[in-house]
Amino acid sequence: MSKTLQKQLPLLSLAGLRDFAAGQTRRHDEVKRLLSGAQAEIAKIDAEAKQFFTGGTRRVGNTEVRINNRADAALQAQVADRKGKVRMALDEQLRALHKQIIAAKAIAKEYATRHWSKAQVLNRATTGSGVAEGLARRAHYATIFERVGKAQLFDFGQLAIDTGDAILGDAVYRAVMTRARDERPFPPAEFIAILPNGEFDEASAILQSVMDEADQAGIAIATFEGRTGQVSLSRITMGLQGLDDSLRTGDDDMLDEAGGIKESALVRFNSELQKGR
């Protein structure tokens, strides 16, 4: 499978990933706050108008349905107009926010693929004594693995799994990957899948939470007032094309002083990533 080089995606630490996820939670909470406020405003409009309607109601199944009365037409039009303005104001408030949420989800997917796959986490693994010792251990293992047979390499692989030693696991994975298929003691994908690594597990959970919050926000927006029409559903599937230039900040750096992603850079940076494909 051929690969294409992509624009730079700065590496975030686990702390940076946590901040990134916290930002997505704040955006999701703001979506819920806006939806709740709009729903309350619409309920208020209904309550204020209800006492002035002259038509009666009848029950259809478990639902109370209002019987239209021609005398109420003008009032119904006023109610519809007021509700329409609430919905338009809500859409205006949600537009930029939802684009940031979708952009964060796309960037989370990018991080999961480019920086936080298990192979990449193992590749960056160090010992408590620092990078130099980690490199020395890898070189030592590489020398050993050049001389051992399939059975011995298998045992080293099992040892890496049992001990959770990330550097040994990385060295075994590299050795297996470079061998001819008939000289491999096990498939490298199978090995790396069951090799335990807490850093990978935490990063995966954090990035998945960013994606899940985006989906939850999209569903909440689409089902506002119980409607799932085409206009509502398009908010979820609007994708990342044609993002407003007004959301571009012109910042050259997407990371803040703490090493996290700037809130203002989300949409701009994601747009640049998409164009670089």
N, C-alpha and C positions, 0 to 999 in steps of 0.2 A: 504494500500500500504506500503510495507516494504521499509525502507531506509537503506543506507549503509554509514558509516562514511567516510569522505573524508580527504585528507591531508589538513593542515592548509592553508587557504586563508586569508591573513591579511586584516583586515577591512580598507578600504580607506574612508577618509572624502569626502565631496562633492568637496572640493578644490583638493584633490588627484584624484578624478574621472575626474575633468576638465583637470588636467595635463595629465592623462592617455589618454583622448580623443585628447588632443593637440598633443601627441606623434603619435597617429594614423594618424592625419591630416598631420603631417610632413612626415610620411612614404608614405602616398598616394600622396602627392605633389612630393616626390622624384620619385615615379613610373611614374607620368605624365612627369616629367622632362626627365627621361631616355627614355621614349617612344618618346617624342617629338624630342629629340636629335637623336635617331636612325632613326626616320622617315625623318628628315632633311638630314641625311647622305645618306640614300637610294635615296632620291630625287636628291641629288647632283651627285650620281653615274649615275643615269639615264640621268641627264642633260649633264654630261661630255661625255657620250657615244653616245647621240642622234645624234650629228653632224657627227659621223663617220659611222652610219648605211647607207647602200645603198638601202635597201628595202623600198618600199613605205608604205602608210597606206590606209585603207579604213574604212568607217563608218558603223558600225553595230548597228542599232538603234541610240542611243544617244552616243555611245562609239566609239572612235577612236581605231582601231585595227591594229597593225603593220603586214605587209605582210612579212613573213620570206623569207630571201634570203640566199642561201647556202654560199655566200661570207661573210655573217655576222656571221657565226657559231662560229668562234674563238672569236670574240668580245662579242657575247652573252654569251659564256662560261666564259669570264673574268668578265663580269657584274654579272653573277649569282654567281661566286666565291666571288667577293667583297661583294655582298649583303649577302651571306651566312655567311661571317665573321662578318658582322655587327650584324646579328641576333644572332649568337653564343655569341658574346660579350655581347649583351643585355640580353640574357638568363642567362649568368653567373652573371651579375650585379643584376638581378631581383631575383635570386633564394633565397638567404638568406633574402632579404628584404620582399619577398612575404610570406615566412614562418613566419616572425615576424608579418606581417599583419594578417595572418590567426590565429596565436597564440593569438594575442590581441583580435580578434573577439571571440575566444573560451573562453578566460578569462572574457570578458565582459558578455557573456552568464552566466558564472559561478557566477559572481557578482550579476547579475540580479536575479538569483535564490536563492543564498545563503545569500546575505547580503542586497539586496535592493528590496525584495518583500515588499508589503505594510504592511504585518503582522510584518515583521522584523523591518521596519522603525518605526511602532507604538510601538513596544516592546522597542525600544531605546529612545523613546520620553521623553524629560524632560521639566520642566518648567523653567522660567527665573531665578528661585531661586536654580536650580541645581538638581542633581540626588536624593538627600535625600527627597526633597519635592515631587518629582514625585513618588517615592516608597510609601511615606505616603499616597498620594492621591489614588494610586492603591489599597492599603490595605483597605482604607476607603470605596472605591467603592465596593470592593469584599465583605465586610461585609454587605453592603446595599443590594447588588444583591442576596445574599443568602436568603434574606427574602421577596423579592418582587415577584409578579406574572408576568405572561407573558405580560399583558397589561402595567404594570409599566416599565418593562425592555424594551418593545417596545418604550415607550416614552423617556427613557434615550438614546436609540439608535438614535432616531430621533433628539434629542437634540445634540448629538455628530456630526451628519451629518450637522445640521444647523449651529453649531458654529465652526466646524472644529477643535474641541478640541481633539488633538491626544491622550492624556492620558485617557480621558473619553472613546474615541473610542476603545482604547486598552483594557480597563477594560470591556466594553460591549462585545467586541469580545471574550475575554476570558470566560466571564460568559455564553455567548450563546454556545460556543464550548463545555463547560463542562456539559451542560444540555442534558437530554434525548431529542430525536428528537421531541416528542410530547409536550415537555415543552418549546421549542424554539419559540420566538415570530416572528422570520424570519430566513431564511437560513443565516449562517454566511458568506458564500461566497458572497451572494447578498449584505449584509451590508458592507463588507469591500471594495467591488468593487465601491460603490458610495460614500464612506466616503472620503471627500477631504483631500489631504495632499500635500502641495507644495514641501516638501523635496523629497517625493517619485516621484512626477511628474518630478522634475528637474533631479534626478538621472536616471530615466527611459529614459529621452530624451538624456542624455549624453551617456549612455551605448548603446542606439539604434544608435547614431551617429557613435560610434566605429564600430558597426556591418555593418552599411550602407557603411561606407568608405571602409571597407574590400571588400564588394560586388562590389562597384564601381571600385576599383583598379583591382579586378579580371576580370571584364568585359573589362576594358581598355586593360589589358594584352592579354586577349583571342581574342580580335578583332583588335589587332595591324595589320596594313596593310589591314584591312578588311577581314582577314582570321579567320575562326572559326573552324579550323580543329581539329582533335583529340588531337594533341600535345598541341595546344593552350588551348583547353577546359580542358585538364588534369591539367593545372596550377591552375584552380579554384578548382577542385575537388580532388586535390592531398592529401587533408586531413592532419592529424597530426601524421601519423605513420611513423616510420623510419626517424625521423629528424636527420640531420647530427650531429655527436658528436662534430664537429668543432664549432658548435654554442653554446656548453655548456661552461659556464664560470667558474663553480666551486664555484660561490658565494653561501654562506649559506643564505644570506638574500636578498629577492627580492625587498625590499623597500630602497629608498635612504634616505638621511638625512632629506629631506623635507616631507617624508611620501608618496612619489609617487613610482610607479613601475619602477625599473631600466630597461633601454632600453635593456641591455645585458641579463636580466633575463627572458624575455618574453618566448622565445621558450623553454628554460630549464625548467622553472616552469610549463608551460603548459604540457610539456611531463611528468613531475612528477605527475601532476594531473590526466592525462589519465591513467598512470600506477597504480594509487591508486584506480581506480574504480573496 
